[in-house]
Structures are given as structure tokens and as C-alpha cells.
């Protein structure tokens, strides 16, 4: 049974081509192995090229360089082979993309607890 995961991101900047989000998160399944300090200190960056926001395939956009992580979350982890980058970033990006599709705007903040 999974204990869960958390994540939070905030939009730091946006221009005509890109949006930059800071993010952080925790993996509660690591039995105390999370890095010490404030685990929700948002000092890691995700960069999203706006041209990919209507796409359903976040992984493909990551592989094509339309989404990239400038800094990985200190509690980053790979959960499965299908998502070859930080699972916390993936879940937050999924929330950002879904919000954009629903509202037509990039959200200022997203978070999750799974």
C-alpha cells in the first residue's frame, strides 16, 4: 500500500513562448529517506513551452525538449518506466495541463496529495 506523494508548484514567470514554475514535493513511501530541510521549499524549476499545452502526451513533450526541468526536486524519484523523469514534476504538469485545457489560462499554482 502506498503512503502517498505530495507536490506543489507556483508560476514564477510567463511570456509569449514559455512558462516557468517552481516546484517541490515529498514521497511519503521512502521511509524517512527524504532529504532533510523544508521539503516544500519551491526552489526547483519546470519550464514549459506553450506550444505543447494542448497536447495530451507530457512524456513525449519532455522527450522532445518542450518541457524540461532546470533543477529537479530534491525528493525527485522515478515511479515507472513510462514516465522517465521526476514523478512529482509529472503529476504537477498533468494538473497544469488539465487546468489550461479547462480554463484557457495557465494556473498560478497547483498542488496534489495522492
SULKAQUI-V636278 format. One record per backbone hydrogen bond with DSSP energy under -0.5 kcal/mol. CO is the residue of the C=O (numbers start at 1). NH is the residue of the N-H. E is the energy in kcal/mol with one decimal. If there is no record, write none. Layout:
co=CO nh=NH e=E
co=CO nh=NH e=E
This chain:
co=4 nh=28 e=-2.1
co=5 nh=114 e=-2.7
co=6 nh=26 e=-1.7
co=7 nh=112 e=-2.1
co=8 nh=24 e=-1.9
co=9 nh=110 e=-2.0
co=10 nh=22 e=-2.5
co=13 nh=20 e=-2.6
co=17 nh=50 e=-2.8
co=18 nh=15 e=-2.6
co=19 nh=48 e=-2.7
co=20 nh=12 e=-3.0
co=20 nh=13 e=-1.5
co=21 nh=46 e=-2.9
co=22 nh=10 e=-2.1
co=23 nh=44 e=-0.9
co=24 nh=8 e=-2.3
co=26 nh=6 e=-2.3
co=26 nh=28 e=-0.6
co=27 nh=30 e=-1.3
co=28 nh=31 e=-0.5
co=30 nh=33 e=-1.0
co=37 nh=39 e=-1.0
co=38 nh=41 e=-1.7
co=39 nh=25 e=-0.7
co=40 nh=42 e=-0.7
co=41 nh=43 e=-1.7
co=44 nh=23 e=-2.2
co=45 nh=70 e=-1.4
co=45 nh=71 e=-1.1
co=46 nh=21 e=-2.8
co=47 nh=68 e=-2.2
co=48 nh=19 e=-1.9
co=48 nh=50 e=-0.5
co=49 nh=52 e=-2.0
co=50 nh=53 e=-1.9
co=52 nh=55 e=-1.8
co=56 nh=58 e=-1.1
co=57 nh=61 e=-1.8
co=58 nh=62 e=-2.1
co=59 nh=63 e=-2.7
co=60 nh=64 e=-2.0
co=61 nh=66 e=-2.3
co=61 nh=67 e=-1.2
co=62 nh=65 e=-1.2
co=66 nh=49 e=-3.1
co=68 nh=47 e=-3.1
co=68 nh=70 e=-0.6
co=73 nh=76 e=-2.1
co=77 nh=79 e=-0.6
co=77 nh=87 e=-3.0
co=80 nh=83 e=-1.1
co=82 nh=84 e=-0.6
co=83 nh=80 e=-0.5
co=86 nh=90 e=-2.1
co=87 nh=91 e=-2.5
co=88 nh=92 e=-2.1
co=89 nh=93 e=-2.8
co=90 nh=94 e=-2.6
co=91 nh=95 e=-1.7
co=92 nh=96 e=-2.4
co=93 nh=97 e=-3.1
co=94 nh=98 e=-2.5
co=95 nh=99 e=-2.4
co=96 nh=100 e=-2.4
co=97 nh=101 e=-2.4
co=98 nh=102 e=-2.0
co=99 nh=103 e=-3.0
co=100 nh=104 e=-2.5
co=108 nh=11 e=-3.0
co=110 nh=9 e=-2.7
co=112 nh=7 e=-1.9
